[in-house]
Amino acid sequence: MKKKLYVPFLFWVMMLTELILIDRFFLVLNVSVSYKVFLQDFFLLITFYVINHFFLHIHFLKRIKQNFFSVIKINLVPLIFSLILITGVFSTISIWHSNFLHAFIIAGSASVFEEFFFRGLLLNTFLTQIKSSSHKCILISTLLTSILFSLSHAVNINFQSLSGTLFQMISVFFLGILLAAIYLRTGSLMYPIFFHFILDFSTILMKGFVTASPTKQTLISNIFLEFIYILTAIVLLRNSKTTSIINTNKSIFNNN
């Protein structure tokens, strides 16, 4: 089968175009931020699900058979971070907080669509279109997907500062690598969606929807987090651990 590396980039451009058009439409209607984000992600999810189901037929990874403790080991870092974040949120903010519902809506819709599109559709498309050894294909696909995930957040410059947007883009690049590694090792989008939701939900509640310009303290803490993300991803995607991914999805990797 002839490889068409431009295909995932084309999907990404299509997604950004639709996102901007929907954003402009709801801007005219003066819809609240939370419902605008929900409706944007809902329409984008439906659009690309329908396109893939009826036209593209991109197959997602099969779930890898492994015991409960293996799944816990793979998700250990996100689980620890999630516990810390949730504890921090509920120790300082009431469930009846005025922004609780808005944070839930934004985090829920963003995590489902973004994981479906980036770790689901784009990552699997890269896996089928990159001509290389199976292990190298996994690493390149993870890197390219994370770059596009990061660049997608550049549109946020419309409502936040340049420094805040660049700070966010760098953060989500490393986050994207971790989320991709978890998806690849489990074959399930459920785990990246869960961690993505917890991260967005807690961040919105504690810091708001807009990413502020970084301070020295936030820079240091984010560098530490990004180091943990990338180190975890390297451990999860080391050569000896990608065998189960390749063996479970021979129909994808036999074409490389």
N, C-alpha and C positions, 0 to 999 in steps of 0.2 A: 504494500500500500504506500502510495506517495505521501511523504510527510508535508504538511502545510503549517509551518510554524507561525504564520501570520494569523491563523484562525483564532487562537485565544486572545491575541491583541485586538482583533476585530470585535470579538465579544465584549471586551473591556471598553472599547470606544463606543460601542452601541449602548452599553450600560450607562456610561457617563453622559452621553447625549440625552438619553431618556430621563436620567436623574435631573439634569439641568432644566429640561423642558417642563417636567412635573413641578420642580421647585418654583419656576417662574409662574406657572399656572396657579399654584396655591398661594403664592405671594400676592397675586391680584385679589384672591378671595379673602385674604387676611385671616388665614387659619392659624390656630395656635401651633407652637413649635412641635409639641408632642404628637398632635394628631397629624401634622404635616409629615413628620418623619415616619409615622406609622403608615400613612397612605402611600407615601413614596415607596417604602420598602415592600408594602403589600403589592402594589402594581408592578414593581420590578421583579418580585418573586414570581408572580403569576406569568409575567411576560416571558421570562427565561425558562421557567418550568415548561410552559406550553411549547416554546421554540425547541427546547431539547427533546421533549416527549414525542413531538410529531415530526420534527425535521432533522435534528442533529443526531439524536440517539447516542449521546456520549454516555458510556457506562461508568458508573461510580465504582470505587473499590468495594470488593466484597468484605464483609465483616470477618476479621481474623479470629479463629477459634482459640480461646485462651481462658484460663481459669480466672476466678475473681481476684486473686492476689496479684496476678500478672497485670490485670487492668489497673488495679490500685497503684502498683509500682510505676506504670507508665504515666498515670495521672497524679502522682504524688506531689509534685511541685505545684501544679494548679490547685490541687485540693488544699494544700497548706495555705497558699495565698488567698484562696476563696474563704477559708475559715477566718483568717486574719481580717479580711475586708468586711465580711458579714458581722463579725464581732465588733469591729470598729463602728460600723453603721448603726447597729441596734443598741450600742452602748451610749451613743450620742444623739440619735435621731429617733423620734417616735414613729410608729407605723402610721399614725394619723397626721404625719407631717404633710404640709400642703403640696410638696413636690413629690411625694411618694408615688402616687399614681402616674404622674408624668414620667418619672424616672423609670418606672416599671414598663410603661408603653414604649418609650424610646429604646431602652436596653433590650426588651424582648423582640421588637421588630428588627432592630439593627443586627442583633446576634443571629437571628434565624436567616435573614436574607444574606448578610455578608458571608456567613459560613457556607450557605448553599452555593453562592456565586463563586467565592474565591477558593475555599478549600474543596468545594464540591465540583462545580462546573469547570472553572479555570484550571485548577490543579490537575484534574483528570484529563482535560484536553491537552495540557502540556505533556503529560505522561505518554499520551498516544502519539504526539507529534514530534517529540525530540528523538533524533536518531543518535543513540549513544548506548553505552553499556547500561544495564539495568540500574546499578547503584548510582552511577553518575547521572542518569536520567532523573532519578528521584531527587538528588541534590539540586540539580539545575532547575527542575520544575518547582521545587520549594522556594528557591531564591527568586525566580522570576515572578511567581505568584505573590510573594511578599513585597516585591518592589511595586507591583501594580496595586496591591492593597494599600501601600503607603502613599503612592501618588494620587490615589482616589481621594484621599483626605485633603488634598490641596484645594478642593472646592470650598473648604471651610474658611478660607481667607475672606470670603464674602461677609462674615460676621465676627471674625476674630483677628487678632494682630498677626503680622507676618512671623514674628518670633514664636508666638504661640502655635501657629500652624506648622512651622518647621519642627518645633519641639514635638508636636503630636505625630507628625509624619515619621520621624525617626523612631519614636516609641512604638508605633503600630507596625513598623517594619520588623522589629525584633519580635514583637508579639505574634505577627503573622508566621514567622518561622517556627515558633513554638507550637502554635495551633496546627500548622501543617504537619509537624512531626507527630503530634498526638493523633491526628486523623490517619496519617499513613500507618502508624503502628497498631491502630485499632480497627481501621476500616469503617469507623462510625463517626458521623458528624455530631452525634449527641454530646460527646465530651467537649469538643471545641465550642459548641453552642453554649453549653452550661458555663464554662469558664468565661467566655466572652460576655455573656449576660451578667454574671456576677461582677466582673470588672467594670463594665459600663454602668450598671445600676448603682454600685457603690460610689463610683467617681462622680456621677451626676448628682447624687444626693449630697455628697460631702463637698464637692467643688463647683457644681453647676454644669450646665450644658456647654459653656464656652471654655476652651482651653486657654488659660491665662499665660502671659509671658513668663518663662521660667525664671525662678530665683536660683541663687547658688545652692540652696538646700534641695530644691526639687530636681536640679540638675544632677546632684550627687546621688540622690535616692534613685533617680531613673537610670543612671549609669549602672548602679548596683543591680537593679531589676533586669536591665537589658543583658547584663553579663550572666545572670542566672538563667534567663530565657535561652540565650544562645548556647550556653554550656549544657543545659538540659536537652536541647534539640540535637546537639552533637552526640551526646550519649545515646539518645533514642534512635538516631539515624546512622550510627556507626555500621560499618560494613557487615559485621557478624549478626546484626539485628534486623537487617532489611531482607534477609532470606525468606522470612515468613510472609512478608508483603509480596515478594516476587512469586513465591510458590502458590499463594492463594489467588493471584491475579495473573496467571500465565497468559491468558488471552490478550492482556495489555502489553506485557513485557516481552513476549515472544516476537512481537512485531518490531522491536528495537534492534 
